[in-house]
Amino acid sequence: MNRETYGLLLKLALVILVTLLLLPFVPLVIWSFAARWAWPDLIPSLLSARSWSLVLDPEGDFLKGYLESCLTAFGAMTASILLIYPLARWLTLSDSRFKPAIEILAFAPLLISPYVAAMGMHEIFVRLQLEDTGLSAILAHTVVFSPYMLRVLIVGFLAKGERLEQQAQTLGGGSLFVLWRVTLPRMKPAIGLGCSFVFLASMGEYVLTNLVASEIITLPAVLYPYVAAGDRSVAAAGSLLLMSASIVLLILLELLLHNKLITRDAA
């Protein structure tokens, strides 16, 4: 197989992959503008912007719920990286005899139902007078979704090793210098992947938030009654709005990784 044929097949595979990824969103976009779309019509018989006017209403619940979801997801993502990064590094590099027990405890939220854990956390939040607050929602999401961050960071540390860090310290680099200029740039892909896992899971969570902070109205909570009532137009528009924050985050993470590659090439 020559180079031109290989390049053509690669481009064709890329086009097919992008098409398969975008194809499920086409009915969603159409439904968001459809006022009437009954079988056997291939296209809606009546179009309307009612759903988008409802979803994008500045005084409505959708944008308020969207903001609450973004704040909760961002808070859980930030808390997860701050808490899990040192733990993941310790679990990767430590030879302590307590390491297996701590690792089991760290991954415990994956072994039990998150809703069972939420009931226990709600009891704790009540005793601490944190129930039905944004902080309780962030803490609950952090506890439940941080194991995804931990798994990704452990794999990242195992793949990167600590040789470059040791060399930098041998050459006189301080701990903060090595962390900022050596460790974090090398771990940037793993950190970005872990952040995307936590953010995406948090954005779509409904029951967990409702159990520990019922007064915090996130976008899934606003969207659920329309889905249950069968209002596909509003459900489609709300789903697209819900996805927008995740798409923006993925673009920002990709730009961050691209900046790393540019810096490496320039060096």
DRENPA-3360 file (N, C-alpha, C; in nm, 2 decimals, always signed):
BEGIN
1 = MNRETYGL = +0.09/-0.12/+0.00/+0.00/+0.00/+0.00/+0.09/+0.12/+0.00 ~ +0.07/+0.21/-0.10/+0.16/+0.33/-0.11/+0.10/+0.44/-0.01 ~ +0.19/+0.55/+0.00/+0.15/+0.65/+0.09/+0.02/+0.73/+0.05 ~ +0.00/+0.75/-0.07/-0.12/+0.82/-0.12/-0.25/+0.74/-0.08 ~ -0.24/+0.61/-0.11/-0.36/+0.53/-0.08/-0.39/+0.52/+0.08 ~ -0.28/+0.51/+0.15/-0.29/+0.51/+0.30/-0.35/+0.64/+0.35 ~ -0.30/+0.75/+0.29/-0.36/+0.88/+0.33/-0.50/+0.90/+0.30 ~ -0.54/+0.85/+0.18/-0.68/+0.85/+0.14/-0.77/+0.77/+0.23;
9 = LLKLALVI = -0.72/+0.65/+0.26/-0.80/+0.56/+0.35/-0.81/+0.62/+0.49 ~ -0.71/+0.69/+0.54/-0.71/+0.75/+0.67/-0.81/+0.87/+0.67 ~ -0.81/+0.95/+0.56/-0.91/+1.06/+0.56/-1.05/+1.00/+0.55 ~ -1.07/+0.90/+0.47/-1.20/+0.84/+0.46/-1.25/+0.78/+0.60 ~ -1.16/+0.72/+0.67/-1.20/+0.67/+0.80/-1.23/+0.78/+0.90 ~ -1.16/+0.89/+0.89/-1.18/+1.01/+0.97/-1.32/+1.07/+0.94 ~ -1.36/+1.08/+0.81/-1.49/+1.13/+0.77/-1.60/+1.04/+0.83 ~ -1.58/+0.91/+0.81/-1.68/+0.81/+0.86/-1.70/+0.82/+1.01;
17 = LVTLLLLP = -1.58/+0.83/+1.08/-1.59/+0.85/+1.23/-1.66/+0.97/+1.27 ~ -1.63/+1.09/+1.21/-1.69/+1.21/+1.25/-1.84/+1.21/+1.22 ~ -1.88/+1.14/+1.10/-2.02/+1.13/+1.07/-2.09/+1.05/+1.17 ~ -2.03/+0.94/+1.21/-2.10/+0.85/+1.31/-2.11/+0.92/+1.44 ~ -2.02/+1.01/+1.48/-2.03/+1.08/+1.60/-2.13/+1.19/+1.60 ~ -2.15/+1.26/+1.49/-2.24/+1.37/+1.47/-2.38/+1.32/+1.44 ~ -2.39/+1.21/+1.38/-2.53/+1.16/+1.33/-2.63/+1.16/+1.44 ~ -2.60/+1.11/+1.56/-2.71/+1.11/+1.66/-2.76/+1.24/+1.70;
25 = FVPLVIWS = -2.68/+1.35/+1.68/-2.72/+1.48/+1.72/-2.82/+1.55/+1.62 ~ -2.82/+1.49/+1.50/-2.91/+1.55/+1.39/-3.06/+1.54/+1.43 ~ -3.11/+1.43/+1.48/-3.25/+1.42/+1.52/-3.28/+1.51/+1.64 ~ -3.17/+1.53/+1.73/-3.19/+1.61/+1.85/-3.21/+1.76/+1.81 ~ -3.13/+1.80/+1.71/-3.14/+1.94/+1.67/-3.27/+1.96/+1.60 ~ -3.32/+1.87/+1.52/-3.44/+1.88/+1.45/-3.56/+1.88/+1.55 ~ -3.55/+1.79/+1.65/-3.66/+1.79/+1.75/-3.67/+1.92/+1.82 ~ -3.56/+1.98/+1.85/-3.56/+2.11/+1.92/-3.64/+2.22/+1.85;
33 = FAARWAWP = -3.66/+2.20/+1.72/-3.73/+2.30/+1.64/-3.87/+2.25/+1.60 ~ -3.90/+2.13/+1.63/-4.02/+2.06/+1.58/-4.14/+2.09/+1.68 ~ -4.24/+2.14/+1.62/-4.37/+2.16/+1.70/-4.46/+2.04/+1.67 ~ -4.45/+1.97/+1.56/-4.53/+1.85/+1.53/-4.44/+1.77/+1.43 ~ -4.41/+1.64/+1.48/-4.34/+1.55/+1.39/-4.39/+1.41/+1.42 ~ -4.49/+1.38/+1.34/-4.56/+1.25/+1.36/-4.52/+1.15/+1.25 ~ -4.53/+1.02/+1.29/-4.50/+0.92/+1.19/-4.61/+0.92/+1.08 ~ -4.59/+0.90/+0.95/-4.46/+0.86/+0.89/-4.38/+0.97/+0.83;
41 = DLIPSLLS = -4.40/+1.10/+0.88/-4.33/+1.21/+0.82/-4.18/+1.20/+0.84 ~ -4.10/+1.22/+0.74/-3.95/+1.22/+0.75/-3.90/+1.35/+0.81 ~ -3.98/+1.46/+0.79/-3.94/+1.59/+0.85/-4.06/+1.64/+0.92 ~ -4.03/+1.73/+1.02/-4.14/+1.79/+1.09/-4.24/+1.86/+1.01 ~ -4.37/+1.84/+1.03/-4.47/+1.91/+0.96/-4.49/+2.05/+1.00 ~ -4.44/+2.09/+1.12/-4.46/+2.22/+1.18/-4.34/+2.25/+1.26 ~ -4.28/+2.37/+1.23/-4.16/+2.41/+1.31/-4.19/+2.52/+1.40 ~ -4.12/+2.53/+1.51/-4.15/+2.64/+1.61/-4.02/+2.66/+1.69;
49 = ARSWSLVL = -4.00/+2.78/+1.74/-3.89/+2.82/+1.82/-3.93/+2.82/+1.97 ~ -4.05/+2.76/+2.00/-4.10/+2.77/+2.14/-4.00/+2.71/+2.24 ~ -3.94/+2.59/+2.21/-3.86/+2.53/+2.30/-3.73/+2.61/+2.33 ~ -3.68/+2.67/+2.23/-3.55/+2.75/+2.25/-3.59/+2.88/+2.33 ~ -3.70/+2.94/+2.30/-3.74/+3.06/+2.37/-3.76/+3.03/+2.52 ~ -3.81/+2.91/+2.55/-3.83/+2.86/+2.68/-3.70/+2.83/+2.75 ~ -3.61/+2.76/+2.68/-3.48/+2.72/+2.74/-3.39/+2.84/+2.76 ~ -3.39/+2.94/+2.67/-3.30/+3.05/+2.67/-3.36/+3.17/+2.74;
57 = DPEGDFLK = -3.48/+3.16/+2.80/-3.54/+3.27/+2.87/-3.45/+3.31/+2.99 ~ -3.41/+3.44/+2.99/-3.32/+3.48/+3.10/-3.39/+3.47/+3.24 ~ -3.52/+3.48/+3.25/-3.59/+3.47/+3.37/-3.64/+3.33/+3.40 ~ -3.61/+3.23/+3.31/-3.66/+3.10/+3.33/-3.57/+3.01/+3.41 ~ -3.62/+2.89/+3.44/-3.54/+2.80/+3.52/-3.43/+2.73/+3.45 ~ -3.43/+2.72/+3.32/-3.33/+2.65/+3.25/-3.19/+2.71/+3.26 ~ -3.18/+2.84/+3.24/-3.05/+2.90/+3.25/-3.00/+2.90/+3.40 ~ -3.09/+2.92/+3.49/-3.05/+2.91/+3.63/-3.00/+2.77/+3.67;
65 = GYLESCLT = -3.08/+2.67/+3.62/-3.03/+2.54/+3.64/-2.90/+2.50/+3.57 ~ -2.88/+2.56/+3.45/-2.76/+2.55/+3.38/-2.64/+2.60/+3.46 ~ -2.66/+2.72/+3.52/-2.55/+2.78/+3.60/-2.52/+2.70/+3.72 ~ -2.63/+2.65/+3.79/-2.61/+2.56/+3.90/-2.53/+2.44/+3.87 ~ -2.57/+2.38/+3.75/-2.50/+2.25/+3.71/-2.35/+2.28/+3.68 ~ -2.32/+2.39/+3.61/-2.18/+2.43/+3.58/-2.10/+2.45/+3.71 ~ -2.16/+2.53/+3.80/-2.09/+2.56/+3.93/-2.06/+2.43/+4.01 ~ -2.16/+2.34/+4.01/-2.15/+2.22/+4.09/-2.04/+2.13/+4.02;
73 = AFGAMTAS = -2.05/+2.12/+3.89/-1.95/+2.03/+3.82/-1.81/+2.09/+3.83 ~ -1.80/+2.22/+3.81/-1.67/+2.28/+3.82/-1.61/+2.27/+3.96 ~ -1.70/+2.28/+4.06/-1.65/+2.27/+4.20/-1.61/+2.12/+4.23 ~ -1.68/+2.03/+4.18/-1.65/+1.89/+4.20/-1.52/+1.85/+4.13 ~ -1.50/+1.91/+4.01/-1.38/+1.88/+3.93/-1.26/+1.94/+4.00 ~ -1.27/+2.06/+4.05/-1.16/+2.13/+4.12/-1.12/+2.06/+4.25 ~ -1.23/+2.02/+4.32/-1.20/+1.95/+4.45/-1.14/+1.82/+4.43 ~ -1.18/+1.75/+4.32/-1.13/+1.62/+4.29/-0.98/+1.62/+4.26;
81 = ILLIYPLA = -0.94/+1.72/+4.17/-0.80/+1.72/+4.13/-0.71/+1.77/+4.25 ~ -0.76/+1.86/+4.33/-0.68/+1.90/+4.45/-0.66/+1.79/+4.55 ~ -0.77/+1.71/+4.57/-0.76/+1.60/+4.67/-0.70/+1.47/+4.62 ~ -0.72/+1.44/+4.49/-0.68/+1.31/+4.44/-0.54/+1.31/+4.38 ~ -0.49/+1.43/+4.33/-0.36/+1.43/+4.27/-0.25/+1.38/+4.37 ~ -0.24/+1.44/+4.49/-0.14/+1.39/+4.59/-0.16/+1.24/+4.63 ~ -0.29/+1.20/+4.64/-0.32/+1.06/+4.67/-0.28/+0.97/+4.56 ~ -0.31/+1.00/+4.44/-0.27/+0.92/+4.32/-0.11/+0.91/+4.31;
89 = RWLTLSDS = -0.04/+1.01/+4.34/+0.10/+1.01/+4.34/+0.16/+0.92/+4.45 ~ +0.10/+0.93/+4.57/+0.14/+0.85/+4.68/+0.11/+0.70/+4.65 ~ +0.00/+0.67/+4.60/-0.04/+0.53/+4.57/+0.05/+0.47/+4.46 ~ +0.10/+0.56/+4.37/+0.19/+0.51/+4.27/+0.33/+0.48/+4.31 ~ +0.38/+0.57/+4.40/+0.52/+0.57/+4.43/+0.55/+0.51/+4.57 ~ +0.45/+0.50/+4.66/+0.47/+0.45/+4.79/+0.48/+0.30/+4.80 ~ +0.56/+0.25/+4.89/+0.57/+0.11/+4.92/+0.52/+0.07/+5.06 ~ +0.43/+0.16/+5.11/+0.38/+0.14/+5.24/+0.29/+0.02/+5.25;
97 = RFKPAIEI = +0.29/-0.05/+5.36/+0.21/-0.17/+5.38/+0.06/-0.14/+5.39 ~ +0.03/-0.01/+5.41/-0.11/+0.03/+5.42/-0.17/+0.07/+5.28 ~ -0.08/+0.07/+5.18/-0.13/+0.11/+5.05/-0.25/+0.03/+4.99 ~ -0.25/-0.10/+5.00/-0.37/-0.17/+4.95/-0.50/-0.14/+5.02 ~ -0.49/-0.12/+5.15/-0.61/-0.08/+5.23/-0.66/+0.06/+5.19 ~ -0.57/+0.15/+5.18/-0.61/+0.29/+5.14/-0.66/+0.29/+5.00 ~ -0.60/+0.21/+4.91/-0.65/+0.21/+4.77/-0.79/+0.15/+4.76 ~ -0.82/+0.05/+4.84/-0.96/+0.00/+4.85/-1.06/+0.10/+4.90;
105 = LAFAPLLI = -1.02/+0.17/+5.00/-1.11/+0.28/+5.05/-1.13/+0.39/+4.95 ~ -1.02/+0.42/+4.88/-1.03/+0.53/+4.78/-1.13/+0.49/+4.66 ~ -1.13/+0.36/+4.63/-1.22/+0.32/+4.52/-1.35/+0.27/+4.57 ~ -1.38/+0.28/+4.70/-1.50/+0.23/+4.76/-1.63/+0.29/+4.70 ~ -1.63/+0.42/+4.66/-1.75/+0.47/+4.60/-1.79/+0.40/+4.47 ~ -1.70/+0.33/+4.40/-1.73/+0.25/+4.28/-1.79/+0.12/+4.32 ~ -1.77/+0.07/+4.44/-1.82/-0.06/+4.48/-1.96/-0.06/+4.54 ~ -2.01/+0.05/+4.58/-2.14/+0.06/+4.64/-2.22/+0.16/+4.55;
113 = SPYVAAMG = -2.35/+0.15/+4.57/-2.44/+0.24/+4.50/-2.42/+0.38/+4.54 ~ -2.41/+0.47/+4.45/-2.39/+0.61/+4.49/-2.50/+0.67/+4.57 ~ -2.62/+0.61/+4.55/-2.74/+0.66/+4.62/-2.74/+0.61/+4.77 ~ -2.68/+0.50/+4.79/-2.66/+0.45/+4.93/-2.56/+0.54/+5.00 ~ -2.45/+0.58/+4.93/-2.36/+0.67/+4.99/-2.42/+0.81/+5.01 ~ -2.51/+0.85/+4.92/-2.57/+0.98/+4.93/-2.65/+0.99/+5.06 ~ -2.72/+0.88/+5.09/-2.80/+0.88/+5.21/-2.72/+0.90/+5.34 ~ -2.60/+0.83/+5.34/-2.51/+0.85/+5.45/-2.45/+0.99/+5.46;
121 = MHEIFVRL = -2.41/+1.04/+5.34/-2.36/+1.18/+5.33/-2.46/+1.28/+5.38 ~ -2.59/+1.26/+5.34/-2.69/+1.35/+5.38/-2.71/+1.36/+5.53 ~ -2.69/+1.24/+5.60/-2.70/+1.24/+5.74/-2.58/+1.32/+5.80 ~ -2.47/+1.31/+5.74/-2.35/+1.39/+5.79/-2.37/+1.54/+5.77 ~ -2.42/+1.57/+5.65/-2.45/+1.71/+5.62/-2.55/+1.77/+5.71 ~ -2.65/+1.70/+5.75/-2.75/+1.75/+5.84/-2.69/+1.78/+5.98 ~ -2.60/+1.69/+6.02/-2.53/+1.71/+6.15/-2.44/+1.84/+6.14 ~ -2.38/+1.86/+6.02/-2.29/+1.97/+6.01/-2.36/+2.10/+5.96;
129 = QLEDTGLS = -2.50/+2.09/+5.95/-2.58/+2.20/+5.90/-2.54/+2.25/+5.76 ~ -2.51/+2.15/+5.68/-2.47/+2.18/+5.54/-2.57/+2.13/+5.44 ~ -2.69/+2.07/+5.49/-2.78/+2.01/+5.40/-2.85/+2.12/+5.31 ~ -2.88/+2.07/+5.19/-2.95/+2.16/+5.09/-2.87/+2.29/+5.06 ~ -2.74/+2.27/+5.05/-2.65/+2.38/+5.01/-2.57/+2.34/+4.88 ~ -2.51/+2.44/+4.82/-2.43/+2.41/+4.70/-2.30/+2.33/+4.74 ~ -2.25/+2.36/+4.86/-2.13/+2.29/+4.91/-2.16/+2.15/+4.93 ~ -2.27/+2.11/+4.98/-2.31/+1.97/+5.00/-2.32/+1.90/+4.87;
137 = AILAHTVV = -2.37/+1.96/+4.77/-2.38/+1.90/+4.63/-2.24/+1.88/+4.58 ~ -2.15/+1.98/+4.59/-2.01/+1.96/+4.54/-1.94/+1.85/+4.61 ~ -1.95/+1.85/+4.75/-1.89/+1.74/+4.82/-1.94/+1.60/+4.78 ~ -2.07/+1.59/+4.77/-2.12/+1.46/+4.73/-2.07/+1.42/+4.59 ~ -2.07/+1.51/+4.50/-2.02/+1.47/+4.36/-1.88/+1.44/+4.37 ~ -1.80/+1.51/+4.45/-1.66/+1.48/+4.46/-1.63/+1.34/+4.52 ~ -1.71/+1.30/+4.62/-1.69/+1.17/+4.68/-1.72/+1.06/+4.58 ~ -1.83/+1.08/+4.51/-1.88/+0.97/+4.42/-1.80/+0.96/+4.29;
145 = FSPYMLRV = -1.76/+1.08/+4.23/-1.69/+1.07/+4.10/-1.54/+1.08/+4.11 ~ -1.48/+1.11/+4.22/-1.33/+1.12/+4.23/-1.26/+0.99/+4.20 ~ -1.32/+0.87/+4.22/-1.24/+0.75/+4.19/-1.21/+0.75/+4.04 ~ -1.29/+0.81/+3.95/-1.26/+0.81/+3.81/-1.13/+0.89/+3.79 ~ -1.12/+1.01/+3.86/-1.00/+1.09/+3.85/-0.88/+1.01/+3.91 ~ -0.90/+0.94/+4.02/-0.79/+0.86/+4.08/-0.74/+0.75/+3.98 ~ -0.82/+0.68/+3.92/-0.78/+0.58/+3.83/-0.70/+0.63/+3.71 ~ -0.75/+0.74/+3.65/-0.68/+0.80/+3.54/-0.54/+0.85/+3.58;
153 = LIVGFLAK = -0.53/+0.92/+3.70/-0.40/+0.98/+3.74/-0.30/+0.87/+3.78 ~ -0.35/+0.76/+3.84/-0.26/+0.65/+3.87/-0.20/+0.59/+3.74 ~ -0.28/+0.57/+3.64/-0.23/+0.53/+3.51/-0.13/+0.63/+3.45 ~ -0.16/+0.75/+3.46/-0.07/+0.86/+3.41/+0.07/+0.85/+3.49 ~ +0.06/+0.84/+3.62/+0.19/+0.84/+3.69/+0.27/+0.71/+3.66 ~ +0.20/+0.60/+3.64/+0.27/+0.47/+3.61/+0.33/+0.48/+3.47 ~ +0.27/+0.55/+3.38/+0.32/+0.56/+3.24/+0.44/+0.66/+3.24 ~ +0.43/+0.77/+3.32/+0.54/+0.87/+3.31/+0.66/+0.84/+3.40;
161 = GERLEQQA = +0.64/+0.77/+3.51/+0.75/+0.74/+3.60/+0.79/+0.87/+3.67 ~ +0.90/+0.86/+3.74/+0.96/+0.97/+3.82/+1.10/+1.00/+3.78 ~ +1.15/+0.94/+3.67/+1.29/+0.96/+3.63/+1.33/+1.11/+3.61 ~ +1.24/+1.18/+3.53/+1.27/+1.32/+3.50/+1.26/+1.41/+3.63 ~ +1.17/+1.38/+3.72/+1.16/+1.45/+3.84/+1.29/+1.43/+3.92 ~ +1.34/+1.31/+3.93/+1.47/+1.28/+4.00/+1.58/+1.36/+3.94 ~ +1.59/+1.36/+3.80/+1.70/+1.43/+3.74/+1.69/+1.58/+3.76 ~ +1.57/+1.64/+3.76/+1.55/+1.78/+3.79/+1.60/+1.81/+3.93;
169 = QTLGGGSL = +1.56/+1.73/+4.03/+1.61/+1.75/+4.16/+1.76/+1.74/+4.18 ~ +1.82/+1.64/+4.10/+1.96/+1.63/+4.11/+2.03/+1.75/+4.05 ~ +1.97/+1.82/+3.95/+2.03/+1.94/+3.90/+2.00/+2.06/+3.98 ~ +1.93/+2.05/+4.09/+1.91/+2.16/+4.18/+1.78/+2.22/+4.18 ~ +1.68/+2.16/+4.12/+1.55/+2.21/+4.11/+1.47/+2.18/+4.25 ~ +1.40/+2.28/+4.30/+1.33/+2.27/+4.42/+1.20/+2.19/+4.39 ~ +1.13/+2.16/+4.50/+1.01/+2.08/+4.49/+0.90/+2.15/+4.41 ~ +0.88/+2.28/+4.44/+0.78/+2.36/+4.36/+0.82/+2.37/+4.21;
177 = FVLWRVTL = +0.94/+2.40/+4.19/+0.99/+2.41/+4.05/+0.97/+2.28/+3.97 ~ +1.01/+2.17/+4.04/+0.99/+2.04/+3.97/+0.84/+2.01/+3.94 ~ +0.76/+2.04/+4.04/+0.61/+2.02/+4.03/+0.56/+2.10/+3.91 ~ +0.60/+2.23/+3.90/+0.54/+2.32/+3.81/+0.59/+2.31/+3.67 ~ +0.72/+2.28/+3.66/+0.79/+2.28/+3.53/+0.81/+2.14/+3.47 ~ +0.80/+2.04/+3.56/+0.83/+1.90/+3.51/+0.71/+1.81/+3.52 ~ +0.66/+1.80/+3.65/+0.55/+1.70/+3.67/+0.42/+1.74/+3.61 ~ +0.37/+1.86/+3.64/+0.24/+1.90/+3.58/+0.24/+1.90/+3.43;
185 = PRMKPAIG = +0.34/+1.95/+3.36/+0.33/+1.95/+3.21/+0.32/+1.81/+3.16 ~ +0.39/+1.71/+3.22/+0.39/+1.57/+3.18/+0.26/+1.50/+3.21 ~ +0.19/+1.55/+3.32/+0.07/+1.49/+3.36/-0.05/+1.56/+3.30 ~ -0.03/+1.66/+3.22/-0.14/+1.74/+3.17/-0.25/+1.66/+3.10 ~ -0.21/+1.56/+3.01/-0.31/+1.48/+2.94/-0.40/+1.40/+3.04 ~ -0.33/+1.34/+3.14/-0.41/+1.26/+3.24/-0.50/+1.34/+3.32 ~ -0.45/+1.46/+3.36/-0.53/+1.55/+3.44/-0.65/+1.60/+3.36 ~ -0.63/+1.63/+3.23/-0.74/+1.67/+3.15/-0.84/+1.57/+3.13;
193 = LGCSFVFL = -0.80/+1.44/+3.11/-0.89/+1.33/+3.10/-0.97/+1.31/+3.23 ~ -0.90/+1.31/+3.34/-0.97/+1.30/+3.47/-1.07/+1.41/+3.49 ~ -1.03/+1.53/+3.46/-1.13/+1.64/+3.48/-1.25/+1.63/+3.39 ~ -1.23/+1.58/+3.27/-1.35/+1.56/+3.18/-1.44/+1.45/+3.23 ~ -1.39/+1.34/+3.29/-1.47/+1.24/+3.34/-1.56/+1.30/+3.46 ~ -1.49/+1.37/+3.55/-1.57/+1.42/+3.67/-1.67/+1.52/+3.62 ~ -1.63/+1.61/+3.53/-1.72/+1.72/+3.49/-1.84/+1.66/+3.42 ~ -1.82/+1.57/+3.32/-1.93/+1.51/+3.25/-2.02/+1.44/+3.34;
201 = ASMGEYVL = -1.97/+1.36/+3.43/-2.06/+1.28/+3.52/-2.14/+1.37/+3.61 ~ -2.07/+1.48/+3.66/-2.14/+1.57/+3.75/-2.25/+1.65/+3.68 ~ -2.23/+1.69/+3.55/-2.32/+1.77/+3.48/-2.45/+1.69/+3.46 ~ -2.44/+1.56/+3.44/-2.56/+1.49/+3.41/-2.63/+1.42/+3.53 ~ -2.58/+1.44/+3.65/-2.63/+1.38/+3.77/-2.75/+1.45/+3.82 ~ -2.86/+1.37/+3.85/-2.98/+1.43/+3.90/-3.02/+1.38/+4.04 ~ -3.02/+1.25/+4.05/-3.08/+1.18/+4.17/-2.98/+1.22/+4.29 ~ -2.85/+1.21/+4.27/-2.76/+1.23/+4.38/-2.77/+1.37/+4.43;
209 = TNLVASEI = -2.78/+1.47/+4.34/-2.80/+1.61/+4.38/-2.93/+1.63/+4.46 ~ -3.03/+1.56/+4.41/-3.17/+1.58/+4.47/-3.17/+1.52/+4.61 ~ -3.09/+1.41/+4.64/-3.09/+1.35/+4.77/-3.01/+1.43/+4.87 ~ -2.90/+1.49/+4.84/-2.82/+1.57/+4.93/-2.85/+1.72/+4.94 ~ -2.90/+1.77/+4.83/-2.93/+1.91/+4.82/-3.05/+1.94/+4.74 ~ -3.17/+1.91/+4.79/-3.29/+1.91/+4.71/-3.33/+2.05/+4.67 ~ -3.27/+2.15/+4.74/-3.31/+2.29/+4.71/-3.22/+2.35/+4.60 ~ -3.11/+2.27/+4.56/-3.03/+2.31/+4.45/-3.09/+2.26/+4.32;
217 = ITLPAVLY = -3.14/+2.34/+4.24/-3.21/+2.30/+4.11/-3.11/+2.31/+4.00 ~ -3.06/+2.19/+3.96/-2.97/+2.18/+3.84/-3.05/+2.16/+3.72 ~ -2.98/+2.17/+3.60/-3.04/+2.16/+3.47/-3.11/+2.02/+3.46 ~ -3.05/+1.91/+3.49/-3.12/+1.78/+3.48/-3.25/+1.78/+3.56 ~ -3.25/+1.85/+3.68/-3.38/+1.85/+3.75/-3.48/+1.94/+3.68 ~ -3.44/+2.04/+3.61/-3.54/+2.12/+3.54/-3.59/+2.05/+3.42 ~ -3.50/+1.97/+3.36/-3.53/+1.90/+3.23/-3.62/+1.77/+3.25 ~ -3.60/+1.71/+3.37/-3.67/+1.58/+3.39/-3.82/+1.59/+3.37;
225 = PYVAAGDR = -3.89/+1.69/+3.43/-4.04/+1.69/+3.41/-4.08/+1.69/+3.26 ~ -4.01/+1.76/+3.18/-4.04/+1.77/+3.03/-4.02/+1.64/+2.97 ~ -3.91/+1.57/+3.01/-3.88/+1.43/+2.95/-3.99/+1.34/+3.00 ~ -4.03/+1.34/+3.12/-4.14/+1.25/+3.17/-4.27/+1.28/+3.11 ~ -4.30/+1.41/+3.07/-4.42/+1.45/+3.01/-4.42/+1.42/+2.86 ~ -4.31/+1.38/+2.81/-4.30/+1.35/+2.66/-4.29/+1.47/+2.57 ~ -4.25/+1.58/+2.63/-4.23/+1.70/+2.55/-4.09/+1.69/+2.48 ~ -4.08/+1.63/+2.37/-3.96/+1.60/+2.31/-3.89/+1.73/+2.26;
233 = SVAAAGSL = -3.96/+1.83/+2.22/-3.90/+1.95/+2.17/-3.82/+2.02/+2.28 ~ -3.88/+2.04/+2.39/-3.81/+2.11/+2.50/-3.70/+2.02/+2.56 ~ -3.73/+1.89/+2.56/-3.63/+1.79/+2.61/-3.50/+1.80/+2.52 ~ -3.52/+1.81/+2.39/-3.41/+1.81/+2.30/-3.33/+1.94/+2.31 ~ -3.40/+2.05/+2.32/-3.33/+2.18/+2.34/-3.26/+2.19/+2.47 ~ -3.32/+2.14/+2.58/-3.25/+2.13/+2.71/-3.13/+2.04/+2.71 ~ -3.14/+1.93/+2.64/-3.03/+1.84/+2.63/-2.91/+1.90/+2.55 ~ -2.94/+1.97/+2.45/-2.83/+2.04/+2.37/-2.77/+2.15/+2.46;
241 = LLMSASIV = -2.85/+2.22/+2.54/-2.79/+2.32/+2.63/-2.70/+2.25/+2.74 ~ -2.74/+2.13/+2.78/-2.67/+2.06/+2.88/-2.53/+2.01/+2.83 ~ -2.53/+1.98/+2.70/-2.41/+1.93/+2.63/-2.31/+2.04/+2.61 ~ -2.36/+2.17/+2.59/-2.28/+2.28/+2.55/-2.16/+2.30/+2.65 ~ -2.19/+2.29/+2.78/-2.08/+2.31/+2.88/-1.97/+2.20/+2.87 ~ -2.01/+2.08/+2.84/-1.92/+1.97/+2.83/-1.83/+1.99/+2.70 ~ -1.90/+2.04/+2.59/-1.83/+2.06/+2.47/-1.72/+2.17/+2.49 ~ -1.76/+2.28/+2.56/-1.67/+2.39/+2.58/-1.55/+2.34/+2.67;
249 = LLILLELL = -1.58/+2.26/+2.77/-1.47/+2.20/+2.85/-1.37/+2.12/+2.77 ~ -1.43/+2.03/+2.68/-1.34/+1.95/+2.60/-1.26/+2.03/+2.51 ~ -1.31/+2.14/+2.45/-1.24/+2.22/+2.36/-1.12/+2.29/+2.44 ~ -1.15/+2.34/+2.56/-1.05/+2.40/+2.64/-0.94/+2.31/+2.68 ~ -0.98/+2.18/+2.71/-0.88/+2.08/+2.74/-0.79/+2.05/+2.62 ~ -0.85/+2.04/+2.51/-0.78/+2.01/+2.39/-0.68/+2.13/+2.35 ~ -0.72/+2.25/+2.37/-0.63/+2.36/+2.35/-0.52/+2.36/+2.45 ~ -0.55/+2.32/+2.57/-0.44/+2.31/+2.67/-0.34/+2.21/+2.63;
257 = LHNKLITR = -0.39/+2.09/+2.59/-0.29/+1.99/+2.54/-0.22/+2.03/+2.42 ~ -0.29/+2.10/+2.33/-0.22/+2.15/+2.21/-0.11/+2.25/+2.24 ~ -0.14/+2.33/+2.34/-0.03/+2.43/+2.38/+0.09/+2.35/+2.44 ~ +0.07/+2.24/+2.50/+0.18/+2.16/+2.55/+0.26/+2.11/+2.44 ~ +0.19/+2.06/+2.33/+0.26/+2.01/+2.22/+0.34/+2.12/+2.15 ~ +0.28/+2.23/+2.14/+0.35/+2.34/+2.07/+0.48/+2.38/+2.15 ~ +0.46/+2.39/+2.29/+0.58/+2.42/+2.37/+0.69/+2.31/+2.36 ~ +0.65/+2.19/+2.35/+0.75/+2.08/+2.34/+0.82/+2.09/+2.20;
265 = DAA = +0.75/+2.12/+2.09/+0.81/+2.13/+1.96/+0.90/+2.25/+1.96 ~ +0.86/+2.36/+2.02/+0.94/+2.48/+2.02/+1.07/+2.46/+2.10 ~ +1.06/+2.38/+2.21/+1.18/+2.35/+2.29/+1.28/+2.26/+2.21;
% end
